[in-house]
């Protein structure tokens, strides 16, 4: 899967998919406040604590529904 235009300028080590509860109301690409630590660490809450939607700017802190997905950087 290719990244959409709104996410192409993001740091690839910080990219994550979130359910945006801001203006988007859909799954969007976001940038973590730290590097992606791996699936297990992220799901346990031991990794970064915030992800900012790259489309509308919504800041998510509910890490349990974040995913990395298969993407071509």
Short mmCIF file of the C-alpha atoms (twelve columns), coordinates in Angstrom:
data_MODEL
# 
_entry.id   MODEL 
# 
loop_
_atom_site.group_PDB 
_atom_site.id 
_atom_site.type_symbol 
_atom_site.label_atom_id 
_atom_site.label_alt_id 
_atom_site.label_comp_id 
_atom_site.label_asym_id 
_atom_site.label_seq_id 
_atom_site.Cartn_x 
_atom_site.Cartn_y 
_atom_site.Cartn_z 
_atom_site.pdbx_PDB_model_num 
ATOM 1  C CA . UNK A 1  0.000   0.000  0.000  1 
ATOM 2  C CA . UNK A 2  1.303   3.456  -0.843 1 
ATOM 3  C CA . UNK A 3  1.071   6.306  1.618  1 
ATOM 4  C CA . UNK A 4  -1.521  8.973  0.796  1 
ATOM 5  C CA . UNK A 5  -0.256  12.439 -0.107 1 
ATOM 6  C CA . UNK A 6  -1.044  13.912 3.331  1 
ATOM 7  C CA . UNK A 7  1.340   11.422 5.016  1 
ATOM 8  C CA . UNK A 8  4.242   11.363 2.578  1 
ATOM 9  C CA . UNK A 9  6.291   14.016 4.393  1 
ATOM 10 C CA . UNK A 10 6.190   12.232 7.764  1 
ATOM 11 C CA . UNK A 11 9.112   10.476 9.400  1 
ATOM 12 C CA . UNK A 12 8.684   6.798  8.495  1 
ATOM 13 C CA . UNK A 13 10.005  5.594  11.881 1 
ATOM 14 C CA . UNK A 14 7.122   7.439  13.578 1 
ATOM 15 C CA . UNK A 15 4.214   6.513  11.274 1 
ATOM 16 C CA . UNK A 16 1.188   4.708  12.672 1 
ATOM 17 C CA . UNK A 17 -2.461  4.280  11.719 1 
ATOM 18 C CA . UNK A 18 -5.104  5.493  14.158 1 
ATOM 19 C CA . UNK A 19 -8.846  5.823  14.309 1 
ATOM 20 C CA . UNK A 20 -9.062  9.608  14.102 1 
ATOM 21 C CA . UNK A 21 -11.763 10.950 16.382 1 
ATOM 22 C CA . UNK A 22 -11.208 14.494 15.181 1 
ATOM 23 C CA . UNK A 23 -12.604 15.965 11.962 1 
ATOM 24 C CA . UNK A 24 -11.705 12.860 9.949  1 
ATOM 25 C CA . UNK A 25 -13.761 10.267 11.825 1 
ATOM 26 C CA . UNK A 26 -11.943 7.506  9.948  1 
ATOM 27 C CA . UNK A 27 -8.680  5.550  9.952  1 
ATOM 28 C CA . UNK A 28 -5.816  7.911  9.134  1 
ATOM 29 C CA . UNK A 29 -2.046  7.996  9.202  1 
ATOM 30 C CA . UNK A 30 -0.548  9.728  12.202 1 
ATOM 31 C CA . UNK A 31 2.898   10.524 13.568 1 
ATOM 32 C CA . UNK A 32 3.954   9.221  16.977 1 
ATOM 33 C CA . UNK A 33 5.735   11.426 19.507 1 
ATOM 34 C CA . UNK A 34 8.592   8.902  19.387 1 
ATOM 35 C CA . UNK A 35 9.829   6.134  17.117 1 
ATOM 36 C CA . UNK A 36 7.644   3.082  16.573 1 
ATOM 37 C CA . UNK A 37 8.771   0.667  19.312 1 
ATOM 38 C CA . UNK A 38 7.294   -2.526 17.867 1 
ATOM 39 C CA . UNK A 39 3.852   -4.075 18.038 1 
ATOM 40 C CA . UNK A 40 4.110   -5.647 21.517 1 
ATOM 41 C CA . UNK A 41 5.513   -2.519 23.174 1 
ATOM 42 C CA . UNK A 42 2.931   -0.321 21.501 1 
ATOM 43 C CA . UNK A 43 0.020   -2.558 22.531 1 
ATOM 44 C CA . UNK A 44 1.282   -2.717 26.132 1 
ATOM 45 C CA . UNK A 45 1.458   1.057  26.431 1 
ATOM 46 C CA . UNK A 46 5.222   1.054  26.953 1 
ATOM 47 C CA . UNK A 47 5.927   3.028  23.780 1 
ATOM 48 C CA . UNK A 48 5.059   6.568  22.668 1 
ATOM 49 C CA . UNK A 49 2.009   8.113  24.301 1 
ATOM 50 C CA . UNK A 50 0.622   10.393 21.572 1 
ATOM 51 C CA . UNK A 51 -0.087  10.210 17.863 1 
ATOM 52 C CA . UNK A 52 -1.052  13.252 15.808 1 
ATOM 53 C CA . UNK A 53 -3.325  12.770 12.800 1 
ATOM 54 C CA . UNK A 54 -1.464  13.987 9.734  1 
ATOM 55 C CA . UNK A 55 -4.700  15.030 8.032  1 
ATOM 56 C CA . UNK A 56 -6.549  17.109 10.672 1 
ATOM 57 C CA . UNK A 57 -4.144  17.414 13.625 1 
ATOM 58 C CA . UNK A 58 -6.208  15.424 16.153 1 
ATOM 59 C CA . UNK A 59 -4.009  14.132 19.000 1 
ATOM 60 C CA . UNK A 60 -4.781  10.567 20.061 1 
ATOM 61 C CA . UNK A 61 -3.647  8.975  23.306 1 
ATOM 62 C CA . UNK A 62 -5.689  5.744  23.148 1 
ATOM 63 C CA . UNK A 63 -2.827  3.504  22.003 1 
ATOM 64 C CA . UNK A 64 -4.847  0.265  22.093 1 
ATOM 65 C CA . UNK A 65 -6.314  0.833  18.625 1 
ATOM 66 C CA . UNK A 66 -3.155  1.958  16.832 1 
ATOM 67 C CA . UNK A 67 -1.636  -0.181 14.085 1 
ATOM 68 C CA . UNK A 68 1.274   -0.031 11.720 1 
ATOM 69 C CA . UNK A 69 -0.210  -1.791 8.690  1 
ATOM 70 C CA . UNK A 70 1.672   -2.840 5.576  1 
ATOM 71 C CA . UNK A 71 2.929   0.228  3.803  1 
ATOM 72 C CA . UNK A 72 5.615   1.198  1.312  1 
ATOM 73 C CA . UNK A 73 7.594   4.085  2.742  1 
# 
